[in-house]
Amino acid sequence: MRIVGLTGGIASGKSTVSNFFKLHGVPVVDADLVARDVLKKGTGGWKKVVAAFGEDVLLDNGEVDRAKLGHIVFSDPDKRQLLNRLLAPYISSGIFWEILKLWMKGYKVIVLDIPLLFEAKMDKWTKPIIVVWVDPETQLQRLMERDRTSVEEAKNRIQAQMPLDLKKTKADIVIDNTGSREELNERFQRVLTHVSKPLTWSEFALSRQGAFVASILVFVGVIICRKTL
């Protein structure tokens, strides 16, 4: 199995690239969706967050007010790190189970869409690593337009993440998204061709098909050994 790492920054266009993969039949494990699940009322993640941040971060129905919690953690680096520590084990576990389910279905290539791919040290499990990049000015402008936020709030949210220029140096593939959606799609098509190439032997060995072949070879080997003894 080939596990492709996909990351970027807020308002960089990572979600658009993730959707492109889905449209072309490549399954995507979205860490943001997993994070939503681990924050649902009554879950372990929910209990940890309520204990740490209080019931003030809850809506009337008991669910976490994600907008309010986001405002708190983006304004305070210490609280942001605390939230990441609290939820990291639950998110990692959720991602693992999503990968396992796709492995059981026989998919040979999957994409891990993880904003904190490098920060969570999950980049060591992915190859190749794709970073969707834009220049700082474009990123700021797009974020302000998308979320209708002030310059200060937009800058706080951007600065809360690892700089895209640093992520760019850690990537195997960089998708420049400073242009139009059509230009982004053209660049994506080249990347899709690259990640869809035949699996290496080591990647095949980690796939369900590879495990099946290995089981057959072991079985045949046992039969042959018994006949020769």
PAZAPA-4460 file (N, C-alpha, C; in steps of 0.05 Angstrom, whole numbers, plus 32768, in hexadecimal, padded with zeros to 4 digits):
% residues 229
    n_x    n_y    n_z   ca_x   ca_y   ca_z    c_x    c_y    c_z   seq   type   mol
   8011   7FE8   8000   8000   8000   8000   8011   8019   8000     1      M     A
   800A   802C   7FEF   8018   8046   7FEF   8007   805A   7FFE     2      R     A
   8013   8065   8013   8006   8079   8024   8012   8094   801D     3      I     A
   8002   80A4   8010   800B   80BF   8007   8004   80D3   801C     4      V     A
   8018   80E3   8024   8012   80F8   8038   800B   8112   802A     5      G     A
   7FF5   811E   8032   7FEC   8138   8026   7FE9   814C   803D     6      L     A
   7FF7   8163   803A   7FF5   8178   804E   7FF9   8193   8041     7      T     A
   7FF6   81A7   8051   7FF8   81C3   8047   7FF4   81D5   805E     8      G     A
   7FE8   81EC   8059   7FE1   81FF   806E   7FC5   8208   806B     9      G     A
   7FBC   8217   807E   7FA1   8222   807D   7F9E   8234   8064    10      I     A
   7F89   8230   8055   7F84   823F   803C   7F99   823B   8026    11      A     A
   7FA7   8225   8027   7FBB   821F   8012   7FAF   8211   7FFA    12      S     A
   7F97   8204   7FFF   7F8B   81F5   7FE9   7F8E   81D7   7FED    13      G     A
   7F97   81CE   8005   7F9A   81B2   800A   7F80   81A2   8007    14      K     A
   7F6B   81AE   8011   7F51   81A0   8010   7F48   819D   7FF3    15      S     A
   7F4E   81B0   7FE2   7F47   81AE   7FC6   7F56   8197   7FB9    16      T     A
   7F6F   8194   7FBF   7F7F   817E   7FB4   7F75   8163   7FBF    17      V     A
   7F6D   8163   7FD9   7F62   814B   7FE5   7F49   8143   7FD6    18      S     A
   7F38   8156   7FCF   7F1F   8150   7FC0   7F25   8146   7FA4    19      N     A
   7F3B   8151   7F98   7F43   8147   7F7D   7F49   8129   7F7E    20      F     A
   7F58   8121   7F93   7F5E   8104   7F97   7F45   80F4   7F99    21      F     A
   7F32   80FD   7FA9   7F19   80EF   7FAC   7F0A   80EC   7F92    22      K     A
   7F09   8102   7F82   7EFB   8101   7F68   7F08   80ED   7F55    23      L     A
   7F21   80E7   7F59   7F2F   80D4   7F47   7F31   80B8   7F54    24      H     A
   7F20   80B3   7F68   7F1E   8099   7F73   7F33   8091   7F87    25      G     A
   7F44   80A4   7F90   7F59   809E   7FA3   7F4E   80A3   7FBF    26      V     A
   7F4C   808F   7FD1   7F40   8094   7FEB   7F52   80A6   7FFC    27      P     A
   7F45   80B7   800B   7F53   80CB   801C   7F4A   80C7   8039    28      V     A
   7F5E   80C5   804B   7F59   80C5   8068   7F5D   80E2   8071    29      V     A
   7F48   80EF   8079   7F48   810B   8080   7F4B   810E   809E    30      D     A
   7F62   8118   80A8   7F66   811B   80C4   7F53   812E   80D1    31      A     A
   7F49   8142   80C3   7F36   8155   80CE   7F1B   8147   80D4    32      D     A
   7F13   8135   80C2   7EFA   8125   80C7   7EFE   8113   80DF    33      L     A
   7F15   8106   80E1   7F1B   80F5   80F8   7F1A   8105   8111    34      V     A
   7F25   811E   8110   7F25   812F   8128   7F09   8137   8130    35      A     A
   7EF8   813A   811D   7EDC   8140   8124   7ECF   8129   8133    36      R     A
   7ED5   8111   812A   7ECA   80F9   8136   7ED3   80F6   8153    37      D     A
   7EED   80FC   8158   7EF8   80F8   8173   7EEF   810E   8186    38      V     A
   7EE2   8123   817C   7ED7   8138   818D   7EB9   8136   8191    39      L     A
   7EAD   8121   8186   7E90   811E   8189   7E89   8119   81A6    40      K     A
   7E71   8122   81AE   7E68   8121   81CA   7E6B   8104   81D5    41      K     A
   7E77   8103   81EC   7E7A   80E9   81FA   7E92   80D9   81F4    42      G     A
   7EA1   80E1   81DF   7EBA   80D2   81D8   7ED0   80D9   81EB    43      T     A
   7EE6   80C9   81E9   7EFD   80CF   81FB   7F09   80EA   81F6    44      G     A
   7F0B   80F2   81DC   7F16   810C   81D6   7F04   8122   81E1    45      G     A
   7EEA   811F   81DF   7ED7   8133   81E9   7EDB   8136   8207    46      W     A
   7EDE   8120   8215   7EE1   8122   8233   7EFB   8130   823A    47      K     A
   7F11   812A   822B   7F2A   8137   8231   7F29   8156   822C    48      K     A
   7F1B   815E   8217   7F19   817A   8210   7F08   8189   8224    49      V     A
   7EF2   817D   822C   7EE1   818A   8240   7EEF   818C   825B    50      V     A
   7EFE   8178   8262   7F0D   8178   827C   7F22   818E   827B    51      A     A
   7F2F   8193   8264   7F45   81A6   8262   7F3B   81C3   825D    52      A     A
   7F26   81C6   824D   7F1D   81E1   8245   7F02   81E9   8252    53      F     A
   7EF5   81D7   8260   7EDC   81DE   826D   7EC4   81DC   825B    54      G     A
   7EAD   81DD   8268   7E94   81DA   8259   7E8D   81F3   8249    55      E     A
   7E9C   8208   824C   7E97   8220   823C   7E9C   821C   821E    56      D     A
   7EAB   8207   8217   7EB0   8201   81FB   7E9A   81EF   81EF    57      V     A
   7E85   81EA   81FD   7E6F   81D9   81F3   7E58   81E9   81E9    58      L     A
   7E4A   81DE   81D5   7E31   81E9   81CB   7E1B   81E0   81DD    59      L     A
   7E03   81EB   81D9   7DEC   81E3   81E9   7DE6   81C5   81E8    60      D     A
   7DEC   81B8   81D1   7DE7   819C   81CF   7DFD   818A   81D9    61      N     A
   7E11   8197   81E5   7E27   8187   81F2   7E3F   8182   81DF    62      G     A
   7E3C   8188   81C6   7E52   8184   81B3   7E66   819B   81B7    63      E     A
   7E7F   8196   81AE   7E94   81AA   81B0   7E8E   81C0   819C    64      V     A
   7E90   81D9   81A5   7E8E   81F0   8193   7EA9   81F3   8186    65      D     A
   7EAC   81E8   816F   7EC7   81E7   8162   7ED1   8203   815B    66      R     A
   7EBF   8215   8154   7EC7   8230   814E   7ED3   823E   8166    67      A     A
   7EC5   823B   817D   7ECF   8247   8196   7EE9   823B   819F    68      K     A
   7EEA   8220   819D   7F03   8212   81A5   7F1A   821B   8193    69      L     A
   7F14   821D   8179   7F29   8226   8167   7F33   8242   816D    70      G     A
   7F21   8254   8174   7F29   826F   817A   7F3B   826F   8193    71      H     A
   7F35   825E   81A6   7F45   825D   81BF   7F61   8253   81B9    72      I     A
   7F63   823D   81AA   7F7E   8231   81A6   7F8F   8240   8192    73      V     A
   7F82   824E   817F   7F92   825D   816C   7F9C   8277   8178    74      F     A
   7F90   827F   818F   7F99   8297   819D   7FAE   8292   81B2    75      S     A
   7FB2   8278   81B9   7FC4   8271   81CF   7FD3   8258   81C7    76      D     A
   7FED   825B   81C1   7FFE   8244   81B9   7FFE   822D   81CD    77      P     A
   7FFF   8234   81E7   8000   821F   81FC   7FE6   820F   81FB    78      D     A
   7FCF   821C   81F8   7FB6   820D   81F7   7FB4   81FD   81DD    79      K     A
   7FBF   8207   81C8   7FBF   81F8   81AF   7FCF   81DF   81B2    80      R     A
   7FE7   81E1   81BE   7FF7   81C9   81C3   7FE9   81B5   81D5    81      Q     A
   7FDB   81C0   81E9   7FCC   81AE   81FB   7FB7   819F   81EC    82      L     A
   7FA8   81AD   81DB   7F93   819F   81CC   7F9F   818A   81BA    83      L     A
   7FB5   8190   81AD   7FC2   817D   819B   7FCB   8164   81AB    84      N     A
   7FD5   8168   81C3   7FDE   8151   81D3   7FC6   8140   81DC    85      R     A
   7FB0   814D   81E3   7F99   813F   81EC   7F8C   812D   81D6    86      L     A
   7F8C   8138   81BE   7F7D   812B   81A8   7F8F   8119   8197    87      L     A
   7FA9   811D   8198   7FBB   810E   8186   7FB8   80F0   8187    88      A     A
   7FB6   80E4   81A0   7FB3   80C6   81A0   7F99   80BD   8193    89      P     A
   7F83   80CC   8197   7F69   80C4   818C   7F69   80C8   816D    90      Y     A
   7F76   80DD   8164   7F77   80E2   8147   7F88   80CD   8139    91      I     A
   7F9F   80C7   8145   7FB1   80B3   813A   7FA4   8098   8138    92      S     A
   7F95   8091   814D   7F87   8077   814D   7F71   8077   8138    93      S     A
   7F63   808D   8135   7F4E   808F   8121   7F59   808D   8105    94      G     A
   7F70   8099   8100   7F7D   8098   80E6   7F85   807B   80E0    95      I     A
   7F91   806E   80F4   7F9A   8052   80F0   7F82   8040   80E8    96      F     A
   7F6B   8043   80F5   7F55   8032   80EE   7F4A   8038   80D3    97      W     A
   7F4B   8051   80CB   7F42   8058   80B0   7F54   804C   809B    98      E     A
   7F6E   804C   80A0   7F82   8040   808E   7F7D   8022   808D    99      I     A
   7F78   8015   80A4   7F74   7FF9   80A5   7F5B   7FF1   8095   100      L     A
   7F46   8001   8097   7F2D   7FFB   8088   7F32   7FFC   8069   101      K     A
   7F42   8010   8061   7F48   8012   8044   7F5A   7FFC   803B   102      L     A
   7F6D   7FF3   804D   7F7E   7FDD   8047   7F6E   7FC3   8043   103      W     A
   7F5A   7FBF   8054   7F49   7FA8   8053   7F39   7FA8   8038   104      M     A
   7F33   7FBF   802E   7F24   7FC1   8015   7F36   7FBD   7FFD   105      K     A
   7F50   7FBC   8001   7F62   7FB6   7FEB   7F6D   7FCE   7FDC   106      G     A
   7F6A   7FE6   7FE7   7F75   7FFD   7FD9   7F93   7FFD   7FDA   107      Y     A
   7F9F   8004   7FC3   7FBD   8003   7FC1   7FC9   801F   7FC7   108      K     A
   7FB9   8034   7FC2   7FC3   804F   7FC7   7FAE   805F   7FD7   109      V     A
   7FB7   806B   7FED   7FA5   807C   7FFC   7FB3   8096   8003   110      I     A
   7FA4   80AA   8009   7FAF   80C4   8010   7FA8   80CB   802D   111      V     A
   7FBC   80D3   803C   7FB7   80DD   8057   7FB8   80FB   8056   112      L     A
   7FA1   8108   805A   7F9E   8125   805A   7FA0   812E   8077   113      D     A
   7FB8   8138   807E   7FBE   813F   809A   7FCB   815A   809B   114      I     A
   7FBD   816F   80A6   7FC9   8189   80A8   7FE3   8189   80B8   115      P     A
   7FE3   8179   80CE   7FFB   8178   80DF   800C   8160   80DA   116      L     A
   8010   8159   80C0   801F   8141   80B9   803B   8141   80C5   117      L     A
   8049   8157   80C3   8064   8158   80CD   8065   815C   80EB   118      F     A
   8053   816D   80F5   8052   8172   8112   804B   8159   8122   119      E     A
   803A   8148   8117   8031   812F   8124   8044   8118   811E   120      A     A
   805A   811D   810F   806E   8109   8109   8063   80F2   80F8   121      K     A
   804D   80F7   80EA   8041   80E2   80DA   804C   80E1   80BE   122      M     A
   805E   80F4   80B8   806A   80F5   809D   807C   80DC   8098   123      D     A
   8086   80D0   80AE   8097   80B8   80AA   8088   80A0   80A1   124      K     A
   806D   80A1   80A2   805D   808B   8099   8053   808F   807C   125      W     A
   805A   80A6   8070   804F   80AC   8055   8065   80B0   8041   126      T     A
   805F   80A8   8028   8072   80AC   8012   8063   80A9   7FF8   127      K     A
   8062   80BD   7FE7   806F   80D7   7FEA   805F   80EA   7FFB   128      P     A
   806C   8100   8003   805F   8115   8012   8059   812D   7FFF   129      I     A
   8040   8135   7FFE   8037   814B   7FED   8031   8163   7FFE   130      I     A
   803C   817A   7FF7   8036   8193   8005   8029   81A6   7FF1   131      V     A
   8011   81AF   7FF8   8004   81C4   7FE7   800D   81DF   7FF2   132      V     A
   801A   81EE   7FE1   8028   8207   7FE9   801C   821F   7FDB   133      W     A
   801B   8235   7FEB   8016   8250   7FDF   8029   8263   7FEE   134      V     A
   802D   827A   7FE2   803E   828E   7FEF   802F   829B   8006   135      D     A
   803C   82A6   801A   802F   82B1   8032   801A   82C6   802C   136      P     A
   801F   82D8   8018   800C   82ED   8012   7FF2   82E1   8007   137      E     A
   7FF4   82CD   7FF6   7FDD   82C0   7FEA   7FCD   82B1   8000   138      T     A
   7FDC   82A3   8011   7FCF   8294   8026   7FBF   82A6   8039   139      Q     A
   7FCB   82BD   8040   7FBD   82D0   8052   7FA4   82DB   8045   140      L     A
   7FA6   82E3   802C   7F90   82EF   801D   7F79   82DB   801A   141      Q     A
   7F80   82C2   8013   7F6B   82AE   800F   7F5D   82A7   8029   142      R     A
   7F6C   82A6   803F   7F60   829F   8059   7F4D   82B5   8061   143      L     A
   7F55   82CE   805E   7F44   82E4   8066   7F2A   82E4   8055   144      M     A
   7F2C   82DE   803B   7F15   82DE   802A   7F03   82C6   8030   145      E     A
   7F0F   82AF   8036   7F00   8297   803B   7EF0   8298   8055   146      R     A
   7EFE   82A0   806A   7EF2   82A0   8085   7EE8   82BC   808E   147      D     A
   7EEC   82D0   807D   7EE4   82EB   8083   7EEF   82F4   809F   148      R     A
   7F08   82F0   80A2   7F15   82F7   80BB   7F27   8310   80B8   149      T     A
   7F2F   831B   80CF   7F41   8332   80CE   7F5D   8329   80C8   150      S     A
   7F6E   833C   80C1   7F8A   8336   80BB   7F97   8329   80D3   151      V     A
   7F92   8334   80EB   7F9F   832A   8103   7F97   830D   8109   152      E     A
   7F7D   8307   8107   7F73   82EC   810C   7F7E   82D8   80F7   153      E     A
   7F7F   82E1   80DE   7F89   82CF   80C9   7FA6   82C9   80CE   154      A     A
   7FB6   82DE   80D5   7FD2   82DA   80DA   7FD7   82C7   80F2   155      K     A
   7FC6   82CA   8107   7FC9   82B8   811E   7FC5   829B   8116   156      N     A
   7FB1   8296   8105   7FAB   827A   80FD   7FC1   826F   80EC   157      R     A
   7FCC   8280   80DA   7FE2   8277   80C9   7FFB   8272   80D9   158      I     A
   8001   8284   80EC   8019   8281   80FC   8018   826A   8110   159      Q     A
   8000   8260   8115   7FFC   8249   8127   8005   822F   811A   160      A     A
   800A   8230   80FF   8012   8218   80F1   8030   821A   80E8   161      Q     A
   803B   8203   80E2   8056   8203   80D6   8056   8212   80BC   162      M     A
   8069   8224   80B7   806A   8234   809F   806A   8222   8086   163      P     A
   805B   822B   8072   805A   821B   8059   8075   8219   804C   164      L     A
   8085   822E   804E   80A0   822C   8042   80B1   8217   804F   165      D     A
   80AD   8212   8069   80BB   81FC   8077   80B0   81E1   806E   166      L     A
   8096   81DF   806D   808A   81C6   8064   8093   81BF   8047   167      K     A
   8096   81D3   8037   809F   81D0   801C   80BA   81C1   801A   168      K     A
   80CC   81C8   802D   80E7   81BB   802D   80E6   819E   8035   169      T     A
   80D0   8195   8042   80CD   817A   804B   80BE   8168   8038   170      K     A
   80B4   8174   8022   80A2   8166   8010   80B2   8156   7FFA   171      A     A
   80A5   8141   7FF1   80AF   8133   7FD9   80A3   8140   7FC0   172      D     A
   808A   814A   7FC3   807C   8157   7FAD   8070   8171   7FB7   173      I     A
   8074   8187   7FA9   8068   81A0   7FB0   8054   81A9   7F9A   174      V     A
   803C   81AE   7FA2   8028   81B8   7F8F   8024   81D6   7F94   175      I     A
   802D   81E6   7F81   802A   8203   7F84   800E   820B   7F7D   176      D     A
   8000   8217   7F91   7FE4   821F   7F8D   7FE0   823D   7F8D   177      N     A
   7FF3   824C   7F83   7FF0   8269   7F83   7FE0   8272   7F6B   178      T     A
   7FDA   8260   7F58   7FCB   8268   7F40   7FAE   8261   7F42   179      G     A
   7FA2   825B   7F2C   7F85   8256   7F2A   7F7F   8239   7F31   180      S     A
   7F65   8232   7F34   7F5D   8217   7F39   7F64   8205   7F21   181      R     A
   7F62   8210   7F09   7F69   8200   7EF1   7F87   81F9   7EF1   182      E     A
   7F98   820C   7EF9   7FB4   8207   7EFA   7FBA   81F2   7F10   183      E     A
   7FAB   81F4   7F26   7FAF   81E0   7F3C   7FA7   81C4   7F32   184      L     A
   7F92   81C2   7F23   7F89   81A8   7F19   7F9E   819D   7F05   185      N     A
   7FAA   81AD   7EF5   7FBE   81A4   7EE3   7FD6   8198   7EF2   186      E     A
   7FDE   81A6   7F07   7FF5   819C   7F17   7FED   8183   7F26   187      R     A
   7FD4   8182   7F2F   7FCB   816A   7F3C   7FCB   8152   7F2A   188      F     A
   7FC4   8155   7F11   7FC4   813E   7EFE   7FDF   8131   7EFC   189      Q     A
   7FF4   8142   7EFC   800F   8137   7EFB   8016   8128   7F14   190      R     A
   800D   8133   7F2B   8012   8125   7F44   8003   810B   7F46   191      V     A
   7FEA   810B   7F3C   7FDA   80F3   7F3C   7FE7   80DC   7F2C   192      L     A
   7FF3   80E3   7F15   8001   80CF   7F05   8018   80C4   7F15   193      T     A
   8026   80D5   7F23   803E   80CC   7F33   8036   80B9   7F49   194      H     A
   8021   80C0   7F59   801A   80B0   7F70   800B   8097   7F68   195      V     A
   8001   8095   7F4F   7FF2   807E   7F46   8004   806A   7F38   196      S     A
   801D   806F   7F36   802F   805C   7F28   8030   8041   7F38   197      K     A
   8038   802C   7F2B   8038   8011   7F38   8047   8012   7F53   198      P     A
   803D   8002   7F66   8049   8000   7F80   8065   7FF4   7F7F   199      L     A
   8076   7FFD   7F90   8090   7FF0   7F93   808C   7FD6   7FA1   200      T     A
   80A0   7FC5   7FA2   809D   7FAA   7FAF   8097   7FAE   7FCD   201      W     A
   80A4   7FC1   7FD9   809F   7FC5   7FF6   8082   7FCF   7FFB   202      S     A
   8078   7FE0   7FE9   805D   7FEA   7FEC   8049   7FD4   7FE7   203      E     A
   804F   7FC3   7FD3   803D   7FAD   7FCC   803C   7F99   7FE4   204      F     A
   8052   7F95   7FF1   8053   7F82   8008   8041   7F8C   801F   205      A     A
   803D   7FA6   8020   802C   7FB1   8036   800E   7FB3   802E   206      L     A
   8008   7FAC   8015   7FEC   7FAD   800C   7FDE   7F93   8014   207      S     A
   7FC3   7F93   8012   7FB4   7F7B   8018   7FBB   7F65   8004   208      R     A
   7FBF   7F6D   7FEB   7FC6   7F59   7FD7   7FE1   7F4D   7FDD   209      Q     A
   7FF4   7F5E   7FE6   800E   7F54   7FED   800D   7F40   8004   210      G     A
   7FFD   7F47   8018   7FFA   7F35   802F   7FEE   7F1A   8026   211      A     A
   7FDB   7F1B   8013   7FCE   7F03   8009   7FE3   7EF1   7FFA   212      F     A
   7FF3   7EFE   7FE9   8007   7EEF   7FDA   801B   7EE3   7FED   213      V     A
   8023   7EF2   8002   8036   7EE8   8016   802B   7ED0   8024   214      A     A
   8011   7ED1   802B   8004   7EBA   8038   8004   7EA1   8027   215      S     A
   7FFE   7EA5   800D   7FFF   7E8F   7FFA   801A   7E82   7FF8   216      I     A
   802F   7E94   7FF6   804A   7E8A   7FF4   8052   7E7A   800D   217      L     A
   804A   7E84   8024   8050   7E76   803D   8043   7E5B   803D   218      V     A
   8029   7E5B   8035   801A   7E42   8034   8027   7E2D   8022   219      F     A
   802E   7E37   8009   803B   7E25   7FF6   8056   7E1B   8000   220      V     A
   8064   7E2D   800E   807E   7E25   8019   807B   7E10   802E   221      G     A
   8067   7E12   803F   8062   7DFE   8054   805B   7DE2   8047   222      V     A
   804A   7DE3   8032   8043   7DCA   8024   805B   7DBD   8018   223      I     A
   806C   7DCD   800B   8084   7DC2   7FFE   8097   7DB6   8013   224      I     A
   809A   7DC4   8029   80AC   7DBA   803F   80A2   7D9F   804A   225      C     A
   8088   7D9D   804D   807C   7D84   8058   8080   7D6D   8045   226      R     A
   807F   7D72   802A   8082   7D5D   8017   809F   7D54   8014   227      K     A
   80B1   7D66   801A   80CE   7D5F   8018   80D9   7D52   8031   228      T     A
   80CA   7D54   8047   80D3   7D48   8060   80CD   7D2A   8062   229      L     A
***
